[in-house]
Amino acid sequence: MSRFGENNGKGIKPLPRTIRVRMFDNSELIRRLKRTTLIGKIMNPDVQSVGSLVLMMPRIWKLEGQVVGRDLGLGTFRLDFEREEDILEVMKTETFNYNHWMLSIVRWEPIIHKDYPSAITFWVRIVGVPRDF
């Protein structure tokens, strides 16, 4: 009895596939994305749905048909605007929330990190503290 094929390939690690990408100048792409794209992250994936968020936020901002939303996975999303002026107006309305939970929404930057974005800007009012402090 032959032992060849006894493991049927189990335990043999396949060789990784190498994909080569030619160098190209992506500076114009980066400039465009910085100008017309917001990137965001939900803070409570058990309650917030990225799919419904990318449909609802343009309605909330009264920009239906002018913003395209994409689910990027892991609770992150991308919002592409036709005009930079619309992004500037939207960013004036922060703090952002959806379904009673806060969102982190920032201008797109070429950052690759599992926690990006995570910044949330908001005001806190403390009552009873003298103004001089």
C-alpha positions in Angstrom: 0.0 0.0 0.0 1.4 3.3 -1.0 1.7 6.2 1.4 1.6 8.7 -1.5 -1.5 10.9 -1.2 -2.2 9.7 2.3 -2.6 13.2 3.5 -4.2 14.5 0.3 -2.2 17.6 0.5 -3.1 18.5 4.1 -0.4 20.3 5.9 1.2 21.5 2.7 1.2 25.2 2.7 0.4 26.8 -0.7 2.9 29.3 -2.1 1.7 32.9 -1.7 0.7 34.5 -5.0 2.7 37.6 -5.8 0.9 40.5 -7.5 3.0 43.2 -9.0 1.6 46.7 -9.5 3.4 49.0 -11.8 4.5 52.3 -10.3 2.2 55.2 -11.3 1.7 58.8 -10.4 -1.3 58.9 -8.1 -0.9 62.5 -6.9 -3.9 63.7 -8.9 -6.1 60.9 -7.5 -5.0 61.8 -3.9 -5.7 65.5 -4.5 -9.2 64.7 -5.9 -10.0 62.4 -3.0 -8.9 64.9 -0.4 -11.1 67.5 -2.1 -14.3 65.5 -2.6 -14.3 62.6 -0.1 -15.2 62.0 3.6 -14.3 58.9 5.5 -16.2 57.7 8.5 -16.7 55.1 11.2 -19.6 54.0 13.2 -19.1 53.7 17.0 -21.7 51.1 17.8 -22.0 48.4 15.0 -24.6 46.5 17.1 -27.0 49.4 16.6 -25.8 51.3 13.6 -26.0 49.9 10.1 -23.4 51.3 7.6 -25.7 50.3 4.8 -28.6 52.4 6.0 -26.3 55.2 7.1 -24.8 55.8 3.7 -28.4 56.0 2.3 -29.7 58.3 5.0 -26.9 60.8 5.6 -27.2 62.5 2.1 -31.0 62.9 2.9 -30.2 64.4 6.3 -27.8 66.8 4.7 -30.3 67.6 1.8 -27.7 66.3 -0.7 -29.6 63.4 -2.2 -28.2 62.5 -5.6 -25.0 64.5 -4.9 -23.3 62.1 -2.5 -22.4 58.5 -3.1 -21.8 56.3 -0.1 -19.8 53.1 0.1 -19.5 50.5 2.9 -15.8 49.8 3.3 -16.3 47.0 5.9 -15.4 46.8 9.6 -17.8 49.7 10.4 -16.2 52.2 8.0 -17.6 54.0 5.1 -16.8 56.5 2.4 -18.8 59.4 1.1 -18.0 60.9 -2.3 -19.3 64.4 -3.0 -19.7 66.1 -6.3 -18.6 69.5 -4.9 -16.0 70.5 -2.3 -18.4 73.3 -1.2 -20.9 70.6 0.0 -18.2 68.9 2.1 -17.4 72.3 3.7 -21.0 72.9 4.6 -21.5 69.3 5.9 -18.4 69.6 8.1 -19.8 72.7 9.7 -22.6 70.6 11.1 -20.5 68.2 13.2 -20.9 66.6 15.7 -22.3 63.7 13.7 -24.7 61.1 15.0 -26.8 58.3 13.5 -29.3 56.2 15.3 -28.6 57.9 18.6 -24.8 57.1 18.5 -21.9 59.3 17.5 -20.0 58.9 14.2 -16.4 59.8 13.3 -16.4 61.6 10.0 -13.3 63.3 8.7 -11.8 64.5 5.4 -10.1 61.7 3.5 -6.4 61.3 4.1 -4.1 58.5 2.7 -4.0 56.8 6.0 -4.1 53.0 6.5 -4.8 52.1 10.1 -7.5 49.8 11.6 -8.7 52.5 14.0 -8.9 55.3 11.3 -10.9 57.4 11.6 -11.6 57.7 15.3 -11.6 61.4 16.0 -14.8 63.0 17.2 -15.1 66.8 17.8 -17.7 67.9 20.2 -18.4 70.6 22.8 -18.9 70.0 26.5 -20.8 72.4 28.7 -20.0 72.3 32.4 -22.5 74.2 34.6 -21.4 75.9 37.8 -17.7 76.5 36.9 -16.7 80.2 36.9 -16.0 81.6 33.5 -12.4 82.5 34.5 -11.5 78.8 34.6 
